[in-house]
Amino acid sequence: MSTLDLTLDQEPVRVRRMEVITGDVGRRTWSPEEKARILAEAAVPGAVISEVARHHGLRPQQVFGWRREARTANRVQEEGMVFAPVVLDTTPPPVAPKELPAIEVRIGDTVVRVPAGMDGATVKTVLRAVRASR
């Protein structure tokens, strides 16, 4: 006797009624305009995806899936979000600059020249992008 047998009723139960639901009954469909509006709301700086999803009766995974679909289909439906490739120019400038950069960083054969006064967050972002592209 298995442990499963101990949990089941020994007496058979007669089923009186059984419903079988077929098709897409109960599933909502969202128009592209509705999806775009929800994605735009989720793209606002400081917005929390789970709160936006809950507000519209969705799961966060649906919103993330819609964002992924928009990126893969090359359809930018989110306001303010643009995806562009990063292109690195590793050729040296034809003429030497008049002012020397405050910092010059060499990563392999790539040189990043940082002018004086550049904020640290921008420099950090550029260096990460260069490092990731290698």
Secondary structure, 3 states (H helix, E strand, C coil): CCHHHHHCCCCCCCCCCCCCCCCCCCCCCCCHHHHHHHHHHHCCCCCCHHHHHHHCCCCHHHHHHHHHHHHHCCCCCCCCCCCCCCCCCCCCCCCCCCCCCCEEEEECCEEEEECCCCCHHHHHHHHHHHHHCC
